Amino acid sequence: MFRSMKYASILVALAIPAAALAHHGWSGYDEAKIIKHTAPLKDLTWGNPHGMAKVAYLGKEWVVVLAPTTRMESRGLTQAMLAPNKAVTIEGYARSDGTPEMRIERVTAEGKTVELR
């Protein structure tokens, strides 16, 4: 019994850092360089831990990191407002390492601006 508990404890200890690495932190984004871009989002994922989408920006396809869906909905931003072919304005920050990914701070859709953070 003690031996299996020891192994279980080791597995839990190893799993915690792996879970932490699976979710990225915000320190990898350059808050000194604000991006403001108007375009339709595509490949929208309305889910947790946060929504994701893609957008064409600077000749590349960028990943757009949104907020958790419950936060967006509680602030009045719905999945329908971000539907494909609807132009939205996104404001946020690019990844510091040059990866074409941006963390979005606010979205303007259908004339409504929603703060995501």
Backbone as numpy.savetxt, mean C-alpha at the origin, in Angstrom:
# Nx Ny Nz CAx CAy CAz Cx Cy Cz
7.23 -34.28 26.41 6.39 -33.09 26.41 7.27 -31.83 26.41
8.25 -31.78 27.31 9.13 -30.62 27.40 9.86 -30.39 26.08
10.30 -31.47 25.47 11.05 -31.36 24.22 10.18 -30.77 23.11
8.93 -31.20 22.99 8.05 -30.66 21.94 7.70 -29.20 22.22
7.60 -28.82 23.50 7.34 -27.42 23.83 8.54 -26.56 23.46
9.73 -27.11 23.66 10.95 -26.39 23.31 10.99 -26.12 21.81
10.67 -27.14 21.01 10.66 -26.96 19.56 9.56 -26.00 19.11
8.43 -26.06 19.77 7.34 -25.14 19.44 7.76 -23.70 19.74
8.45 -23.51 20.86 8.92 -22.16 21.20 9.92 -21.64 20.18
10.80 -22.54 19.72 11.78 -22.15 18.70 11.08 -21.77 17.41
10.07 -22.53 17.01 9.33 -22.23 15.78 8.61 -20.88 15.87
8.02 -20.61 17.02 7.34 -19.33 17.21 8.36 -18.19 17.15
9.50 -18.37 17.79 10.54 -17.33 17.79 11.05 -17.06 16.38
11.14 -18.08 15.56 11.58 -17.90 14.18 10.50 -17.29 13.30
9.25 -17.58 13.60 8.14 -17.10 12.78 7.90 -15.61 12.96
8.11 -15.07 14.14 7.84 -13.66 14.40 8.67 -12.74 13.51
10.00 -12.91 13.42 10.76 -12.04 12.51 10.35 -12.22 11.05
10.02 -13.45 10.66 9.60 -13.69 9.27 8.31 -12.93 8.96
7.38 -12.92 9.90 6.14 -12.18 9.70 6.40 -10.69 9.63
7.31 -10.20 10.44 7.64 -8.78 10.43 8.25 -8.37 9.09
9.08 -9.23 8.52 9.70 -8.93 7.23 8.70 -9.00 6.09
7.67 -9.80 6.24 6.68 -9.95 5.17 5.93 -8.65 4.92
5.78 -7.82 5.93 5.11 -6.53 5.76 6.16 -5.44 5.82
6.23 -4.67 4.77 7.25 -3.63 4.69 6.91 -2.45 5.59
7.92 -1.76 6.03 7.72 -0.55 6.82 7.72 0.66 5.92
7.44 1.80 6.48 7.35 3.03 5.69 8.69 3.74 5.58
9.72 3.30 6.28 11.00 4.00 6.25 11.71 3.88 4.90
11.29 2.97 4.05 11.91 2.78 2.75 11.40 3.73 1.67
10.60 4.71 2.05 10.05 5.67 1.09 10.65 7.04 1.32
10.88 7.78 0.26 11.53 9.08 0.32 10.48 10.18 0.48
10.25 10.60 1.70 9.22 11.60 1.99 9.63 13.01 1.55
10.86 13.18 1.11 11.31 14.49 0.61 10.88 14.71 -0.85
10.50 13.65 -1.53 10.10 13.73 -2.93 8.65 13.32 -3.08
7.79 14.32 -3.13 6.35 14.07 -3.23 5.98 13.82 -4.69
5.20 12.77 -4.89 4.65 12.46 -6.22 3.19 12.85 -6.21
2.77 13.57 -7.23 1.35 13.86 -7.43 1.06 13.52 -8.87
0.15 12.57 -9.08 -0.07 12.03 -10.42 -1.55 11.73 -10.61
-2.07 12.10 -11.78 -3.46 11.82 -12.12 -3.50 10.81 -13.26
-4.16 9.70 -13.01 -4.29 8.62 -14.00 -5.26 7.59 -13.45
-5.78 6.72 -14.31 -6.59 5.63 -13.78 -5.71 4.56 -13.15
-6.18 3.99 -12.05 -5.49 2.87 -11.43 -5.91 1.59 -12.13
-5.03 0.59 -12.11 -5.41 -0.71 -12.67 -4.98 -1.81 -11.71
-5.50 -2.98 -11.93 -5.20 -4.14 -11.08 -5.40 -3.83 -9.61
-6.52 -3.21 -9.27 -6.82 -2.85 -7.89 -7.10 -4.10 -7.06
-6.42 -4.18 -5.91 -6.69 -5.23 -4.93 -7.26 -4.54 -3.69
-8.50 -4.84 -3.39 -9.19 -4.25 -2.24 -9.13 -5.27 -1.12
-8.06 -5.22 -0.32 -7.87 -6.22 0.72 -6.92 -5.73 1.78
-6.65 -6.62 2.71 -5.78 -6.29 3.83 -4.50 -7.10 3.76
-3.37 -6.63 4.26 -3.27 -5.57 5.24 -3.48 -4.17 4.66
-3.43 -4.00 3.33 -3.74 -2.71 2.71 -4.06 -2.96 1.25
-4.77 -2.01 0.65 -5.07 -2.12 -0.76 -3.83 -1.89 -1.61
-3.87 -2.42 -2.81 -2.77 -2.26 -3.75 -3.37 -2.01 -5.13
-2.60 -1.35 -5.97 -3.02 -1.13 -7.36 -1.76 -0.91 -8.18
-1.95 -0.67 -9.45 -0.85 -0.32 -10.34 -1.27 0.92 -11.11
-0.25 1.70 -11.53 -0.51 2.91 -12.31 0.67 3.13 -13.25
0.39 3.67 -14.41 1.46 4.06 -15.33 2.00 5.41 -14.87
3.33 5.48 -14.70 3.97 6.71 -14.23 5.41 6.72 -14.73
5.82 7.80 -15.34 7.19 7.97 -15.85 7.61 6.82 -16.77
6.69 6.36 -17.59 7.00 5.32 -18.57 7.11 3.91 -18.00
6.75 3.73 -16.75 6.81 2.41 -16.11 5.49 2.12 -15.42
5.30 0.85 -15.09 4.16 0.46 -14.28 4.60 0.45 -12.82
3.96 1.27 -12.02 4.30 1.41 -10.61 3.28 0.68 -9.74
3.74 0.10 -8.66 2.87 -0.46 -7.64 2.44 0.68 -6.72
1.17 0.73 -6.42 0.59 1.76 -5.56 0.14 1.10 -4.26
0.74 1.51 -3.13 0.38 0.97 -1.82 -0.63 1.91 -1.19
-1.83 1.40 -0.98 -2.91 2.18 -0.39 -2.98 1.91 1.12
-4.08 2.26 1.73 -4.30 2.02 3.16 -5.14 0.76 3.34
-5.34 0.31 4.58 -6.26 -0.79 4.81 -7.66 -0.41 4.33
-8.39 -1.38 3.84 -9.71 -1.09 3.27 -10.67 -0.48 4.29
-10.61 -0.94 5.53 -11.51 -0.38 6.53 -11.25 1.11 6.75
-9.98 1.51 6.71 -9.65 2.92 6.88 -10.16 3.73 5.68
-9.92 3.21 4.46 -10.37 3.94 3.27 -11.88 4.09 3.28
-12.59 3.01 3.59 -14.05 3.07 3.60 -14.57 3.98 4.69
-13.96 3.95 5.88 -14.44 4.80 6.97 -14.23 6.29 6.66
-13.30 6.58 5.76 -13.04 7.98 5.37 -13.75 8.35 4.08
-14.55 7.43 3.55 -15.38 7.76 2.40 -14.84 7.36 1.05
-13.76 6.61 1.00 -13.19 6.15 -0.27 -13.65 4.72 -0.51
-14.36 4.49 -1.60 -14.88 3.16 -1.89 -14.11 2.52 -3.04
-14.26 1.23 -3.16 -13.62 0.49 -4.24 -14.12 0.99 -5.59
-15.39 1.32 -5.68 -15.96 1.82 -6.94 -15.33 3.14 -7.38
-14.90 3.96 -6.43 -14.27 5.25 -6.76 -12.91 5.05 -7.43
-12.28 3.89 -7.22 -10.96 3.60 -7.77 -11.03 2.61 -8.93
-12.22 2.40 -9.46 -12.42 1.43 -10.53 -11.57 1.76 -11.75
-11.17 0.72 -12.50 -10.38 0.95 -13.73 -11.05 1.95 -14.67
-10.22 2.70 -15.36 -10.63 3.72 -16.33 -11.20 4.99 -15.71
-11.22 5.08 -14.38 -11.61 6.32 -13.71 -10.33 7.04 -13.29
-10.14 8.24 -13.78 -8.94 9.00 -13.39 -9.04 9.42 -11.94
-7.96 9.19 -11.20 -7.85 9.63 -9.82 -6.52 10.34 -9.66
-6.42 11.20 -8.67 -5.15 11.85 -8.36 -4.62 11.21 -7.10
-3.39 10.73 -7.18 -2.74 10.12 -6.03 -1.55 10.97 -5.63
-1.33 11.08 -4.33 -0.20 11.83 -3.80 0.51 10.95 -2.77
1.82 10.87 -2.92 2.57 10.05 -1.99 4.06 10.11 -2.26
4.74 9.02 -1.90 6.20 8.99 -1.94 6.69 7.74 -2.65
7.80 7.88 -3.38 8.42 6.75 -4.07 9.34 6.00 -3.13
9.58 4.74 -3.44 10.56 3.94 -2.71 11.94 4.57 -2.88
12.72 4.59 -1.83 14.06 5.17 -1.85 15.04 4.38 -2.69
14.80 3.09 -2.84 15.75 2.24 -3.55 15.55 2.21 -5.07
14.62 3.01 -5.58 14.40 3.07 -7.02 13.37 2.09 -7.54
12.86 1.21 -6.70 11.80 0.30 -7.10 10.58 1.13 -7.50
9.92 0.83 -8.62 8.76 1.61 -9.03 7.52 1.30 -8.17
7.55 1.84 -6.97 6.47 1.63 -6.00 6.28 2.92 -5.25
5.03 3.27 -5.00 4.75 4.49 -4.23 3.76 4.21 -3.11
4.02 4.85 -1.99 3.13 4.82 -0.81 2.22 6.03 -0.91
0.95 5.80 -0.95 -0.01 6.89 -1.19 -0.51 7.47 0.13
-0.44 8.78 0.24 -0.90 9.51 1.42 -2.34 10.02 1.26
-2.68 10.40 0.03 -4.05 10.89 -0.22 -4.47 10.55 -1.64
-5.76 10.41 -1.80 -6.37 10.11 -3.10 -7.50 11.10 -3.32
-7.57 11.64 -4.54 -8.72 12.44 -4.92 -9.45 11.68 -6.01
-10.68 11.33 -5.73 -11.51 10.57 -6.66 -12.93 11.12 -6.61
-13.50 11.29 -7.79 -14.87 11.82 -7.90 -15.02 13.13 -7.13
-14.00 13.96 -7.15 -14.04 15.28 -6.52 -13.83 15.26 -5.01
-13.55 14.11 -4.44 -13.37 13.99 -2.98 -11.93 13.62 -2.68
-11.28 14.37 -1.77 -9.91 14.05 -1.34 -9.97 13.31 -0.01
-9.28 12.18 0.03 -9.28 11.32 1.22 -7.85 11.12 1.70
-7.60 11.44 2.96 -6.30 11.21 3.59 -6.24 9.74 3.99
-5.18 9.05 3.59 -5.06 7.62 3.86 -4.25 7.29 5.09
-3.36 8.16 5.55 -2.51 7.83 6.70 -3.01 8.50 7.94
